[in-house]
């Protein structure tokens, strides 16, 4: 099993990255470096470890190659979470994902090459598969034709990672996640519904028609899957779907949020159409045979994950 003596986490002050930092500091004895530009992450996400001598926090941008290369010296494993979290934002900033995901990933891999770091775990997503309706996509599904800049950039980063692994004797674990939910969430449908209902408890604006249907996975299941797969696989490039076996609609999430917030008689105001925005994939279905055959399964269903995540977010200060 991987020892994780000195780990470097990009986006380590963000939603998933901060959970990874906590997990490593709580369960391993090695050093942890968080590298984040704090555009969507927060230093207090790393409480109560801020004074932990095994934690180093570096404020830096993935596009600042000199800073990235310097900060990553001496590490033996990389967890790469840094990316643009706002999928719809690329409608107005068309080069955002190119810079924050593709170029950032290249900079990271080039830093790894120069610093002699050989292993990386990368957070990809279902957006790489494109809009294929009810088709259950396995990791071998193709052709991959993303419909958003976010999905395209994730796929591009996967390709660059694979190339570096084959050319420079590196090893990678690539995870195509479902929609991740939980404490310290910074975006997502449940998070947005809570924000809207805090402003106006009588009316809930819903993008699309509410029938969009996807898998929602709790962040604790994500962490378990990542370490489980690393411990069980040793290929040069290891790609796995990570999701639940069930799906929730946007309407079902709205009902859970309203119930958890103790609200009644909330009127739904639909924007209309079959999806939330251009580039949104309204129906996502995963084939999970590969990771199930390895022996992993999500602890929480999509419904359980959303219920738990909303309860967790209700205990946090509103953002």
C-alpha positions, 0 to 999 in steps of 0.5 A: 500500500502507498505510504504517502511520505510527502504529498502535494495537493493542488486545490487543497483548500477547495471542496474535495481537496480540503477533505483529502488534506484532512484525511491524509493528516488524520490517517498518515504520518507524512507531510502534506503540502496544499497548493491553492490560489484561493479563488474558490478555496478557503484557508479555514477549510483546513481547520483544525490542522492550520497549526499542524507542523505536518501541513504546509500551505502555499498560496500559488497559481497553477499557471505560475510555473516557477512557483509550482515547480519550486513548491512541489520539489521533494514530494512523492505523490500528487493529488490534483484537484485544482480546476475551474469549478464553475462550468457555466462560466466558460460561456463568457470566459471561453479560455477559462478551462483551457487555462485552469485545467489543460495548461495548469495540468501541463505545468504540474506534469512538467514540474513533476518531470523536472522534480522526479515525481512519478505518481499522480491521482487526477480528479476528472469527471463525467463531462468527458463522455458528452451527452449520450442520454441513457447510455451507461458509459464504461471507461472504454466508451467512445468516441468521447465528445464533450459538450462543454469547455469543462468536459473538454478540458478534463478530457484534454488533461487526461490525455496529457497525463497519459502522454507524460506517463508513457513518455516519462515513466510516470503512473496515474490514477484518473477518476471520472467522478459523478456529482460530488456533494458534502461539507464545504461544498462550494457549488452544485444544485443542492448548494445553489438551492439553499442559497436561493431559498435563504434569500426567498423561502417562498419561491425556488428558481430551477434551471431547466425543467427539473427532470435532469437526472444524475448520480450524486456521490458523497465526498467521503465515498470519493476519498475511499474510492481513490485510496482503494483503487490506488491500493488495488491497481498498478497499471501505468494509467488507471481510469475508473468511473466513481459514482453511485448505482442510482440517480436523482432528479433536480426536482427530487433534490429540491424536495430534499432541500426544502424538507431539510430547511423546514420550509413549506408551500415553496413555489417552483419557478422553472426556467424551462428546457431540458437542461440548466445551461448550454454545456450541461448534460441533463442525463448521466449514466455510469457503467460501474462494472470496472470498479465494482469488480475491483471490490469497491461500492459507494456507502451512500446512495444518491438520495442518502448522499444529498440528504447528508450533504444538505444536513452538513451544509446547514451547519456551516455559515452561509456563503 
